[in-house]
């Protein structure tokens, strides 16, 4: 158990040294860590929700450019220049 405790303490120390949060007061650390973890949470949610659809769109367009089959392109993926 002490090796797990030492590992966790080492990782907290590495985090504080990397982001220089060891120089902040406790209130500043709470605010800083909250902002970091909120940013990472929003980034993870955005990647989880939007990246698969974006990759599918890119794959469809690449297939169209290679093969020329227009049936793989959806209307949502096309740009409308008529207006």
PDB file with one MODEL, atoms N, CA, C and O in Angstrom:
MODEL        1
ATOM      1  N   UNK A   1       0.812  -1.199   0.000  1.00  0.00           N
ATOM      2  CA  UNK A   1       0.000   0.000   0.000  1.00  0.00           C
ATOM      3  C   UNK A   1       0.853   1.259   0.000  1.00  0.00           C
ATOM      4  O   UNK A   1       0.475   2.268  -0.596  1.00  0.00           O
ATOM      5  N   UNK A   2       1.992   1.205   0.660  1.00  0.00           N
ATOM      6  CA  UNK A   2       2.823   2.408   0.703  1.00  0.00           C
ATOM      7  C   UNK A   2       3.417   2.724  -0.668  1.00  0.00           C
ATOM      8  O   UNK A   2       3.679   3.888  -0.970  1.00  0.00           O
ATOM      9  N   UNK A   3       3.635   1.700  -1.504  1.00  0.00           N
ATOM     10  CA  UNK A   3       4.175   1.978  -2.838  1.00  0.00           C
ATOM     11  C   UNK A   3       3.122   2.687  -3.702  1.00  0.00           C
ATOM     12  O   UNK A   3       3.464   3.550  -4.511  1.00  0.00           O
ATOM     13  N   UNK A   4       1.854   2.327  -3.533  1.00  0.00           N
ATOM     14  CA  UNK A   4       0.776   3.012  -4.247  1.00  0.00           C
ATOM     15  C   UNK A   4       0.650   4.457  -3.770  1.00  0.00           C
ATOM     16  O   UNK A   4       0.420   5.366  -4.568  1.00  0.00           O
ATOM     17  N   UNK A   5       0.802   4.656  -2.475  1.00  0.00           N
ATOM     18  CA  UNK A   5       0.757   6.003  -1.898  1.00  0.00           C
ATOM     19  C   UNK A   5       1.921   6.851  -2.419  1.00  0.00           C
ATOM     20  O   UNK A   5       1.741   8.015  -2.779  1.00  0.00           O
ATOM     21  N   UNK A   6       3.103   6.260  -2.455  1.00  0.00           N
ATOM     22  CA  UNK A   6       4.272   6.985  -2.965  1.00  0.00           C
ATOM     23  C   UNK A   6       4.119   7.303  -4.454  1.00  0.00           C
ATOM     24  O   UNK A   6       4.521   8.379  -4.898  1.00  0.00           O
ATOM     25  N   UNK A   7       3.549   6.389  -5.219  1.00  0.00           N
ATOM     26  CA  UNK A   7       3.317   6.618  -6.635  1.00  0.00           C
ATOM     27  C   UNK A   7       2.350   7.790  -6.832  1.00  0.00           C
ATOM     28  O   UNK A   7       2.581   8.656  -7.677  1.00  0.00           O
ATOM     29  N   UNK A   8       1.270   7.810  -6.049  1.00  0.00           N
ATOM     30  CA  UNK A   8       0.288   8.898  -6.159  1.00  0.00           C
ATOM     31  C   UNK A   8       0.915  10.238  -5.774  1.00  0.00           C
ATOM     32  O   UNK A   8       0.692  11.248  -6.442  1.00  0.00           O
ATOM     33  N   UNK A   9       1.697  10.243  -4.699  1.00  0.00           N
ATOM     34  CA  UNK A   9       2.358  11.482  -4.282  1.00  0.00           C
ATOM     35  C   UNK A   9       3.343  11.977  -5.339  1.00  0.00           C
ATOM     36  O   UNK A   9       3.455  13.180  -5.573  1.00  0.00           O
ATOM     37  N   UNK A  10       4.051  11.052  -5.974  1.00  0.00           N
ATOM     38  CA  UNK A  10       4.996  11.423  -7.020  1.00  0.00           C
ATOM     39  C   UNK A  10       4.273  12.030  -8.215  1.00  0.00           C
ATOM     40  O   UNK A  10       4.749  12.998  -8.807  1.00  0.00           O
ATOM     41  N   UNK A  11       3.119  11.458  -8.572  1.00  0.00           N
ATOM     42  CA  UNK A  11       2.361  11.994  -9.701  1.00  0.00           C
ATOM     43  C   UNK A  11       1.789  13.381  -9.376  1.00  0.00           C
ATOM     44  O   UNK A  11       1.775  14.257 -10.241  1.00  0.00           O
ATOM     45  N   UNK A  12       1.328  13.585  -8.164  1.00  0.00           N
ATOM     46  CA  UNK A  12       0.851  14.916  -7.754  1.00  0.00           C
ATOM     47  C   UNK A  12       2.006  15.908  -7.798  1.00  0.00           C
ATOM     48  O   UNK A  12       1.836  17.037  -8.259  1.00  0.00           O
ATOM     49  N   UNK A  13       3.166  15.501  -7.326  1.00  0.00           N
ATOM     50  CA  UNK A  13       4.343  16.360  -7.367  1.00  0.00           C
ATOM     51  C   UNK A  13       4.718  16.710  -8.805  1.00  0.00           C
ATOM     52  O   UNK A  13       5.016  17.868  -9.101  1.00  0.00           O
ATOM     53  N   UNK A  14       4.707  15.716  -9.706  1.00  0.00           N
ATOM     54  CA  UNK A  14       5.020  15.976 -11.114  1.00  0.00           C
ATOM     55  C   UNK A  14       4.012  16.936 -11.735  1.00  0.00           C
ATOM     56  O   UNK A  14       4.389  17.812 -12.513  1.00  0.00           O
ATOM     57  N   UNK A  15       2.742  16.780 -11.400  1.00  0.00           N
ATOM     58  CA  UNK A  15       1.713  17.682 -11.912  1.00  0.00           C
ATOM     59  C   UNK A  15       1.960  19.108 -11.430  1.00  0.00           C
ATOM     60  O   UNK A  15       1.882  20.054 -12.214  1.00  0.00           O
ATOM     61  N   UNK A  16       2.260  19.264 -10.133  1.00  0.00           N
ATOM     62  CA  UNK A  16       2.482  20.600  -9.573  1.00  0.00           C
ATOM     63  C   UNK A  16       3.735  21.255 -10.156  1.00  0.00           C
ATOM     64  O   UNK A  16       3.751  22.464 -10.386  1.00  0.00           O
ATOM     65  N   UNK A  17       4.765  20.479 -10.390  1.00  0.00           N
ATOM     66  CA  UNK A  17       5.988  21.039 -10.958  1.00  0.00           C
ATOM     67  C   UNK A  17       5.785  21.378 -12.433  1.00  0.00           C
ATOM     68  O   UNK A  17       6.283  22.399 -12.907  1.00  0.00           O
ATOM     69  N   UNK A  18       5.064  20.537 -13.154  1.00  0.00           N
ATOM     70  CA  UNK A  18       4.845  20.776 -14.578  1.00  0.00           C
ATOM     71  C   UNK A  18       4.039  22.043 -14.803  1.00  0.00           C
ATOM     72  O   UNK A  18       4.376  22.845 -15.674  1.00  0.00           O
ATOM     73  N   UNK A  19       2.986  22.231 -14.032  1.00  0.00           N
ATOM     74  CA  UNK A  19       2.107  23.385 -14.212  1.00  0.00           C
ATOM     75  C   UNK A  19       2.425  24.525 -13.243  1.00  0.00           C
ATOM     76  O   UNK A  19       1.662  25.486 -13.146  1.00  0.00           O
ATOM     77  N   UNK A  20       3.532  24.424 -12.537  1.00  0.00           N
ATOM     78  CA  UNK A  20       4.006  25.415 -11.558  1.00  0.00           C
ATOM     79  C   UNK A  20       2.937  25.831 -10.561  1.00  0.00           C
ATOM     80  O   UNK A  20       2.918  26.975 -10.108  1.00  0.00           O
ATOM     81  N   UNK A  21       2.056  24.917 -10.220  1.00  0.00           N
ATOM     82  CA  UNK A  21       1.020  25.255  -9.244  1.00  0.00           C
ATOM     83  C   UNK A  21       1.530  25.156  -7.807  1.00  0.00           C
ATOM     84  O   UNK A  21       0.813  25.537  -6.882  1.00  0.00           O
ATOM     85  N   UNK A  22       2.743  24.659  -7.595  1.00  0.00           N
ATOM     86  CA  UNK A  22       3.304  24.597  -6.251  1.00  0.00           C
ATOM     87  C   UNK A  22       3.570  25.989  -5.687  1.00  0.00           C
ATOM     88  O   UNK A  22       3.717  26.139  -4.474  1.00  0.00           O
ATOM     89  N   UNK A  23       3.635  27.016  -6.548  1.00  0.00           N
ATOM     90  CA  UNK A  23       3.897  28.379  -6.084  1.00  0.00           C
ATOM     91  C   UNK A  23       2.612  29.118  -5.706  1.00  0.00           C
ATOM     92  O   UNK A  23       2.678  30.228  -5.179  1.00  0.00           O
ATOM     93  N   UNK A  24       1.449  28.525  -5.965  1.00  0.00           N
ATOM     94  CA  UNK A  24       0.183  29.201  -5.720  1.00  0.00           C
ATOM     95  C   UNK A  24      -0.306  28.955  -4.299  1.00  0.00           C
ATOM     96  O   UNK A  24       0.096  27.992  -3.648  1.00  0.00           O
ATOM     97  N   UNK A  25      -1.182  29.842  -3.829  1.00  0.00           N
ATOM     98  CA  UNK A  25      -1.821  29.609  -2.541  1.00  0.00           C
ATOM     99  C   UNK A  25      -2.875  28.520  -2.715  1.00  0.00           C
ATOM    100  O   UNK A  25      -3.180  28.127  -3.841  1.00  0.00           O
ATOM    101  N   UNK A  26      -3.425  28.037  -1.624  1.00  0.00           N
ATOM    102  CA  UNK A  26      -4.388  26.937  -1.714  1.00  0.00           C
ATOM    103  C   UNK A  26      -5.646  27.344  -2.480  1.00  0.00           C
ATOM    104  O   UNK A  26      -6.187  26.535  -3.233  1.00  0.00           O
ATOM    105  N   UNK A  27      -6.121  28.574  -2.307  1.00  0.00           N
ATOM    106  CA  UNK A  27      -7.297  29.034  -3.051  1.00  0.00           C
ATOM    107  C   UNK A  27      -6.985  29.134  -4.542  1.00  0.00           C
ATOM    108  O   UNK A  27      -7.804  28.742  -5.373  1.00  0.00           O
ATOM    109  N   UNK A  28      -5.832  29.646  -4.879  1.00  0.00           N
ATOM    110  CA  UNK A  28      -5.430  29.737  -6.280  1.00  0.00           C
ATOM    111  C   UNK A  28      -5.268  28.353  -6.900  1.00  0.00           C
ATOM    112  O   UNK A  28      -5.610  28.147  -8.064  1.00  0.00           O
ATOM    113  N   UNK A  29      -4.744  27.402  -6.122  1.00  0.00           N
ATOM    114  CA  UNK A  29      -4.607  26.031  -6.611  1.00  0.00           C
ATOM    115  C   UNK A  29      -5.968  25.428  -6.934  1.00  0.00           C
ATOM    116  O   UNK A  29      -6.132  24.773  -7.963  1.00  0.00           O
ATOM    117  N   UNK A  30      -6.943  25.649  -6.057  1.00  0.00           N
ATOM    118  CA  UNK A  30      -8.287  25.111  -6.293  1.00  0.00           C
ATOM    119  C   UNK A  30      -8.872  25.693  -7.567  1.00  0.00           C
ATOM    120  O   UNK A  30      -9.428  24.957  -8.382  1.00  0.00           O
ATOM    121  N   UNK A  31      -8.756  27.001  -7.750  1.00  0.00           N
ATOM    122  CA  UNK A  31      -9.289  27.652  -8.950  1.00  0.00           C
ATOM    123  C   UNK A  31      -8.550  27.152 -10.191  1.00  0.00           C
ATOM    124  O   UNK A  31      -9.175  26.822 -11.200  1.00  0.00           O
ATOM    125  N   UNK A  32      -7.239  27.099 -10.116  1.00  0.00           N
ATOM    126  CA  UNK A  32      -6.426  26.659 -11.253  1.00  0.00           C
ATOM    127  C   UNK A  32      -6.742  25.215 -11.636  1.00  0.00           C
ATOM    128  O   UNK A  32      -6.950  24.911 -12.811  1.00  0.00           O
ATOM    129  N   UNK A  33      -6.776  24.329 -10.644  1.00  0.00           N
ATOM    130  CA  UNK A  33      -7.063  22.917 -10.921  1.00  0.00           C
ATOM    131  C   UNK A  33      -8.482  22.733 -11.454  1.00  0.00           C
ATOM    132  O   UNK A  33      -8.712  21.891 -12.321  1.00  0.00           O
ATOM    133  N   UNK A  34      -9.426  23.509 -10.945  1.00  0.00           N
ATOM    134  CA  UNK A  34     -10.804  23.429 -11.436  1.00  0.00           C
ATOM    135  C   UNK A  34     -10.867  23.834 -12.902  1.00  0.00           C
ATOM    136  O   UNK A  34     -11.536  23.174 -13.696  1.00  0.00           O
ATOM    137  N   UNK A  35     -10.182  24.904 -13.268  1.00  0.00           N
ATOM    138  CA  UNK A  35     -10.173  25.339 -14.661  1.00  0.00           C
ATOM    139  C   UNK A  35      -9.495  24.312 -15.570  1.00  0.00           C
ATOM    140  O   UNK A  35      -9.973  24.049 -16.674  1.00  0.00           O
ATOM    141  N   UNK A  36      -8.390  23.735 -15.113  1.00  0.00           N
ATOM    142  CA  UNK A  36      -7.685  22.720 -15.903  1.00  0.00           C
ATOM    143  C   UNK A  36      -8.593  21.514 -16.128  1.00  0.00           C
ATOM    144  O   UNK A  36      -8.718  21.038 -17.257  1.00  0.00           O
ATOM    145  N   UNK A  37      -9.221  21.019 -15.075  1.00  0.00           N
ATOM    146  CA  UNK A  37     -10.036  19.818 -15.217  1.00  0.00           C
ATOM    147  C   UNK A  37     -11.338  20.093 -15.965  1.00  0.00           C
ATOM    148  O   UNK A  37     -11.844  19.203 -16.648  1.00  0.00           O
ATOM    149  N   UNK A  38     -11.890  21.294 -15.855  1.00  0.00           N
ATOM    150  CA  UNK A  38     -13.055  21.646 -16.664  1.00  0.00           C
ATOM    151  C   UNK A  38     -12.683  21.684 -18.144  1.00  0.00           C
ATOM    152  O   UNK A  38     -13.411  21.159 -18.986  1.00  0.00           O
ATOM    153  N   UNK A  39     -11.557  22.302 -18.454  1.00  0.00           N
ATOM    154  CA  UNK A  39     -11.093  22.354 -19.837  1.00  0.00           C
ATOM    155  C   UNK A  39     -10.881  20.953 -20.387  1.00  0.00           C
ATOM    156  O   UNK A  39     -11.316  20.654 -21.499  1.00  0.00           O
ATOM    157  N   UNK A  40     -10.215  20.086 -19.622  1.00  0.00           N
ATOM    158  CA  UNK A  40      -9.979  18.721 -20.082  1.00  0.00           C
ATOM    159  C   UNK A  40     -11.286  17.944 -20.221  1.00  0.00           C
ATOM    160  O   UNK A  40     -11.426  17.122 -21.127  1.00  0.00           O
ATOM    161  N   UNK A  41     -12.242  18.199 -19.329  1.00  0.00           N
ATOM    162  CA  UNK A  41     -13.544  17.536 -19.421  1.00  0.00           C
ATOM    163  C   UNK A  41     -14.303  17.957 -20.660  1.00  0.00           C
ATOM    164  O   UNK A  41     -14.868  17.118 -21.362  1.00  0.00           O
ATOM    165  N   UNK A  42     -14.319  19.267 -20.938  1.00  0.00           N
ATOM    166  CA  UNK A  42     -14.991  19.758 -22.145  1.00  0.00           C
ATOM    167  C   UNK A  42     -14.291  19.259 -23.410  1.00  0.00           C
ATOM    168  O   UNK A  42     -14.948  18.924 -24.396  1.00  0.00           O
ATOM    169  N   UNK A  43     -12.980  19.211 -23.380  1.00  0.00           N
ATOM    170  CA  UNK A  43     -12.230  18.713 -24.529  1.00  0.00           C
ATOM    171  C   UNK A  43     -12.536  17.236 -24.769  1.00  0.00           C
ATOM    172  O   UNK A  43     -12.716  16.821 -25.914  1.00  0.00           O
ATOM    173  N   UNK A  44     -12.594  16.448 -23.713  1.00  0.00           N
ATOM    174  CA  UNK A  44     -12.929  15.030 -23.843  1.00  0.00           C
ATOM    175  C   UNK A  44     -14.340  14.849 -24.378  1.00  0.00           C
ATOM    176  O   UNK A  44     -14.571  13.999 -25.238  1.00  0.00           O
ATOM    177  N   UNK A  45     -15.286  15.636 -23.878  1.00  0.00           N
ATOM    178  CA  UNK A  45     -16.660  15.542 -24.361  1.00  0.00           C
ATOM    179  C   UNK A  45     -16.756  15.927 -25.825  1.00  0.00           C
ATOM    180  O   UNK A  45     -17.465  15.273 -26.590  1.00  0.00           O
ATOM    181  N   UNK A  46     -16.059  16.967 -26.224  1.00  0.00           N
ATOM    182  CA  UNK A  46     -16.085  17.395 -27.624  1.00  0.00           C
ATOM    183  C   UNK A  46     -15.476  16.334 -28.534  1.00  0.00           C
ATOM    184  O   UNK A  46     -16.012  16.051 -29.606  1.00  0.00           O
ATOM    185  N   UNK A  47     -14.372  15.754 -28.116  1.00  0.00           N
ATOM    186  CA  UNK A  47     -13.744  14.712 -28.924  1.00  0.00           C
ATOM    187  C   UNK A  47     -14.656  13.496 -29.018  1.00  0.00           C
ATOM    188  O   UNK A  47     -14.792  12.904 -30.089  1.00  0.00           O
ATOM    189  N   UNK A  48     -15.276  13.123 -27.918  1.00  0.00           N
ATOM    190  CA  UNK A  48     -16.147  11.958 -27.909  1.00  0.00           C
ATOM    191  C   UNK A  48     -17.383  12.174 -28.770  1.00  0.00           C
ATOM    192  O   UNK A  48     -17.823  11.251 -29.456  1.00  0.00           O
ATOM    193  N   UNK A  49     -17.951  13.374 -28.746  1.00  0.00           N
ATOM    194  CA  UNK A  49     -19.196  13.622 -29.465  1.00  0.00           C
ATOM    195  C   UNK A  49     -18.994  13.940 -30.938  1.00  0.00           C
ATOM    196  O   UNK A  49     -19.775  13.482 -31.772  1.00  0.00           O
ATOM    197  N   UNK A  50     -17.974  14.705 -31.280  1.00  0.00           N
ATOM    198  CA  UNK A  50     -17.865  15.239 -32.630  1.00  0.00           C
ATOM    199  C   UNK A  50     -16.796  14.592 -33.494  1.00  0.00           C
ATOM    200  O   UNK A  50     -16.918  14.618 -34.718  1.00  0.00           O
ATOM    201  N   UNK A  51     -15.773  14.023 -32.922  1.00  0.00           N
ATOM    202  CA  UNK A  51     -14.695  13.464 -33.732  1.00  0.00           C
ATOM    203  C   UNK A  51     -15.132  12.274 -34.590  1.00  0.00           C
ATOM    204  O   UNK A  51     -14.726  12.210 -35.750  1.00  0.00           O
ATOM    205  N   UNK A  52     -15.938  11.325 -34.090  1.00  0.00           N
ATOM    206  CA  UNK A  52     -16.339  10.209 -34.963  1.00  0.00           C
ATOM    207  C   UNK A  52     -17.085  10.671 -36.215  1.00  0.00           C
ATOM    208  O   UNK A  52     -16.838  10.156 -37.305  1.00  0.00           O
ATOM    209  N   UNK A  53     -17.986  11.626 -36.072  1.00  0.00           N
ATOM    210  CA  UNK A  53     -18.727  12.141 -37.227  1.00  0.00           C
ATOM    211  C   UNK A  53     -17.784  12.841 -38.200  1.00  0.00           C
ATOM    212  O   UNK A  53     -17.927  12.697 -39.415  1.00  0.00           O
ATOM    213  N   UNK A  54     -16.841  13.581 -37.687  1.00  0.00           N
ATOM    214  CA  UNK A  54     -15.880  14.284 -38.539  1.00  0.00           C
ATOM    215  C   UNK A  54     -15.006  13.295 -39.310  1.00  0.00           C
ATOM    216  O   UNK A  54     -14.731  13.496 -40.493  1.00  0.00           O
ATOM    217  N   UNK A  55     -14.574  12.235 -38.643  1.00  0.00           N
ATOM    218  CA  UNK A  55     -13.752  11.221 -39.307  1.00  0.00           C
ATOM    219  C   UNK A  55     -14.560  10.519 -40.398  1.00  0.00           C
ATOM    220  O   UNK A  55     -14.029  10.230 -41.470  1.00  0.00           O
ATOM    221  N   UNK A  56     -15.841  10.244 -40.132  1.00  0.00           N
ATOM    222  CA  UNK A  56     -16.692   9.626 -41.158  1.00  0.00           C
ATOM    223  C   UNK A  56     -16.836  10.536 -42.373  1.00  0.00           C
ATOM    224  O   UNK A  56     -16.769  10.065 -43.508  1.00  0.00           O
ATOM    225  N   UNK A  57     -17.032  11.824 -42.150  1.00  0.00           N
ATOM    226  CA  UNK A  57     -17.154  12.768 -43.257  1.00  0.00           C
ATOM    227  C   UNK A  57     -15.870  12.806 -44.082  1.00  0.00           C
ATOM    228  O   UNK A  57     -15.921  12.806 -45.312  1.00  0.00           O
ATOM    229  N   UNK A  58     -14.734  12.838 -43.418  1.00  0.00           N
ATOM    230  CA  UNK A  58     -13.451  12.849 -44.125  1.00  0.00           C
ATOM    231  C   UNK A  58     -13.267  11.551 -44.909  1.00  0.00           C
ATOM    232  O   UNK A  58     -12.779  11.576 -46.039  1.00  0.00           O
ATOM    233  N   UNK A  59     -13.648  10.427 -44.325  1.00  0.00           N
ATOM    234  CA  UNK A  59     -13.511   9.142 -45.021  1.00  0.00           C
ATOM    235  C   UNK A  59     -14.424   9.091 -46.239  1.00  0.00           C
ATOM    236  O   UNK A  59     -14.021   8.583 -47.286  1.00  0.00           O
ATOM    237  N   UNK A  60     -15.651   9.608 -46.123  1.00  0.00           N
ATOM    238  CA  UNK A  60     -16.561   9.638 -47.268  1.00  0.00           C
ATOM    239  C   UNK A  60     -15.998  10.497 -48.396  1.00  0.00           C
ATOM    240  O   UNK A  60     -16.043  10.107 -49.563  1.00  0.00           O
ATOM    241  N   UNK A  61     -15.474  11.656 -48.046  1.00  0.00           N
ATOM    242  CA  UNK A  61     -14.911  12.537 -49.075  1.00  0.00           C
ATOM    243  C   UNK A  61     -13.684  11.914 -49.728  1.00  0.00           C
ATOM    244  O   UNK A  61     -13.508  12.016 -50.942  1.00  0.00           O
ATOM    245  N   UNK A  62     -12.843  11.276 -48.936  1.00  0.00           N
ATOM    246  CA  UNK A  62     -11.661  10.611 -49.496  1.00  0.00           C
ATOM    247  C   UNK A  62     -12.084   9.484 -50.433  1.00  0.00           C
ATOM    248  O   UNK A  62     -11.494   9.310 -51.499  1.00  0.00           O
ATOM    249  N   UNK A  63     -13.092   8.725 -50.044  1.00  0.00           N
ATOM    250  CA  UNK A  63     -13.599   7.652 -50.915  1.00  0.00           C
ATOM    251  C   UNK A  63     -14.138   8.241 -52.213  1.00  0.00           C
ATOM    252  O   UNK A  63     -13.908   7.692 -53.291  1.00  0.00           O
ATOM    253  N   UNK A  64     -14.849   9.348 -52.114  1.00  0.00           N
ATOM    254  CA  UNK A  64     -15.385   9.993 -53.315  1.00  0.00           C
ATOM    255  C   UNK A  64     -14.254  10.440 -54.239  1.00  0.00           C
ATOM    256  O   UNK A  64     -14.332  10.252 -55.453  1.00  0.00           O
ATOM    257  N   UNK A  65     -13.208  11.029 -53.670  1.00  0.00           N
ATOM    258  CA  UNK A  65     -12.106  11.510 -54.505  1.00  0.00           C
ATOM    259  C   UNK A  65     -11.350  10.358 -55.157  1.00  0.00           C
ATOM    260  O   UNK A  65     -10.850  10.503 -56.272  1.00  0.00           O
ATOM    261  N   UNK A  66     -11.261   9.219 -54.479  1.00  0.00           N
ATOM    262  CA  UNK A  66     -10.533   8.084 -55.029  1.00  0.00           C
ATOM    263  C   UNK A  66     -11.384   7.325 -56.037  1.00  0.00           C
ATOM    264  O   UNK A  66     -10.910   7.011 -57.129  1.00  0.00           O
ATOM    265  N   UNK A  67     -12.648   7.022 -55.685  1.00  0.00           N
ATOM    266  CA  UNK A  67     -13.485   6.156 -56.504  1.00  0.00           C
ATOM    267  C   UNK A  67     -14.405   6.956 -57.413  1.00  0.00           C
ATOM    268  O   UNK A  67     -14.658   6.549 -58.547  1.00  0.00           O
ATOM    269  N   UNK A  68     -14.908   8.084 -56.936  1.00  0.00           N
ATOM    270  CA  UNK A  68     -15.810   8.892 -57.736  1.00  0.00           C
ATOM    271  C   UNK A  68     -17.269   8.528 -57.568  1.00  0.00           C
ATOM    272  O   UNK A  68     -18.106   8.961 -58.361  1.00  0.00           O
ATOM    273  N   UNK A  69     -17.591   7.744 -56.558  1.00  0.00           N
ATOM    274  CA  UNK A  69     -18.968   7.312 -56.324  1.00  0.00           C
ATOM    275  C   UNK A  69     -19.699   8.386 -55.529  1.00  0.00           C
ATOM    276  O   UNK A  69     -19.400   8.600 -54.354  1.00  0.00           O
ATOM    277  N   UNK A  70     -20.660   9.067 -56.164  1.00  0.00           N
ATOM    278  CA  UNK A  70     -21.364  10.171 -55.508  1.00  0.00           C
ATOM    279  C   UNK A  70     -22.381   9.701 -54.470  1.00  0.00           C
ATOM    280  O   UNK A  70     -22.889  10.518 -53.701  1.00  0.00           O
ATOM    281  N   UNK A  71     -22.684   8.427 -54.431  1.00  0.00           N
ATOM    282  CA  UNK A  71     -23.691   7.942 -53.484  1.00  0.00           C
ATOM    283  C   UNK A  71     -23.200   7.983 -52.044  1.00  0.00           C
ATOM    284  O   UNK A  71     -24.015   7.920 -51.123  1.00  0.00           O
ATOM    285  N   UNK A  72     -21.897   8.085 -51.823  1.00  0.00           N
ATOM    286  CA  UNK A  72     -21.385   8.119 -50.454  1.00  0.00           C
ATOM    287  C   UNK A  72     -21.426   9.521 -49.864  1.00  0.00           C
ATOM    288  O   UNK A  72     -21.319   9.676 -48.647  1.00  0.00           O
ATOM    289  N   UNK A  73     -21.579  10.546 -50.699  1.00  0.00           N
ATOM    290  CA  UNK A  73     -21.603  11.924 -50.215  1.00  0.00           C
ATOM    291  C   UNK A  73     -23.030  12.281 -49.813  1.00  0.00           C
ATOM    292  O   UNK A  73     -23.962  12.137 -50.604  1.00  0.00           O
ATOM    293  N   UNK A  74     -23.191  12.749 -48.577  1.00  0.00           N
ATOM    294  CA  UNK A  74     -24.510  13.169 -48.103  1.00  0.00           C
ATOM    295  C   UNK A  74     -24.721  14.630 -48.460  1.00  0.00           C
ATOM    296  O   UNK A  74     -23.762  15.360 -48.710  1.00  0.00           O
ATOM    297  N   UNK A  75     -25.980  15.057 -48.485  1.00  0.00           N
ATOM    298  CA  UNK A  75     -26.284  16.459 -48.784  1.00  0.00           C
ATOM    299  C   UNK A  75     -25.743  17.387 -47.701  1.00  0.00           C
ATOM    300  O   UNK A  75     -25.392  18.533 -47.981  1.00  0.00           O
ATOM    301  N   UNK A  76     -25.674  16.897 -46.469  1.00  0.00           N
ATOM    302  CA  UNK A  76     -25.163  17.729 -45.368  1.00  0.00           C
ATOM    303  C   UNK A  76     -23.679  18.013 -45.538  1.00  0.00           C
ATOM    304  O   UNK A  76     -23.173  19.012 -45.025  1.00  0.00           O
ATOM    305  N   UNK A  77     -22.971  17.131 -46.263  1.00  0.00           N
ATOM    306  CA  UNK A  77     -21.534  17.292 -46.431  1.00  0.00           C
ATOM    307  C   UNK A  77     -21.176  18.226 -47.583  1.00  0.00           C
ATOM    308  O   UNK A  77     -20.038  18.687 -47.671  1.00  0.00           O
ATOM    309  N   UNK A  78     -22.125  18.508 -48.460  1.00  0.00           N
ATOM    310  CA  UNK A  78     -21.844  19.338 -49.627  1.00  0.00           C
ATOM    311  C   UNK A  78     -22.037  20.810 -49.310  1.00  0.00           C
ATOM    312  O   UNK A  78     -22.899  21.180 -48.513  1.00  0.00           O
ATOM    313  N   UNK A  79     -21.237  21.632 -49.933  1.00  0.00           N
ATOM    314  CA  UNK A  79     -21.368  23.078 -49.802  1.00  0.00           C
ATOM    315  C   UNK A  79     -22.278  23.593 -50.909  1.00  0.00           C
ATOM    316  O   UNK A  79     -22.160  23.181 -52.063  1.00  0.00           O
ATOM    317  N   UNK A  80     -23.182  24.494 -50.552  1.00  0.00           N
ATOM    318  CA  UNK A  80     -24.124  25.021 -51.525  1.00  0.00           C
ATOM    319  C   UNK A  80     -23.678  26.413 -51.935  1.00  0.00           C
ATOM    320  O   UNK A  80     -23.720  27.345 -51.132  1.00  0.00           O
ATOM    321  N   UNK A  81     -23.253  26.555 -53.178  1.00  0.00           N
ATOM    322  CA  UNK A  81     -22.784  27.843 -53.687  1.00  0.00           C
ATOM    323  C   UNK A  81     -23.842  28.575 -54.523  1.00  0.00           C
ATOM    324  O   UNK A  81     -23.552  29.617 -55.110  1.00  0.00           O
ATOM    325  N   UNK A  82     -25.052  28.041 -54.578  1.00  0.00           N
ATOM    326  CA  UNK A  82     -26.068  28.610 -55.456  1.00  0.00           C
ATOM    327  C   UNK A  82     -26.667  29.911 -54.898  1.00  0.00           C
ATOM    328  O   UNK A  82     -27.249  30.680 -55.664  1.00  0.00           O
ATOM    329  N   UNK A  83     -26.548  30.176 -53.617  1.00  0.00           N
ATOM    330  CA  UNK A  83     -27.142  31.379 -53.040  1.00  0.00           C
ATOM    331  C   UNK A  83     -26.210  32.549 -53.075  1.00  0.00           C
ATOM    332  O   UNK A  83     -26.569  33.637 -52.624  1.00  0.00           O
TER     333      UNK A  83
ENDMDL
END
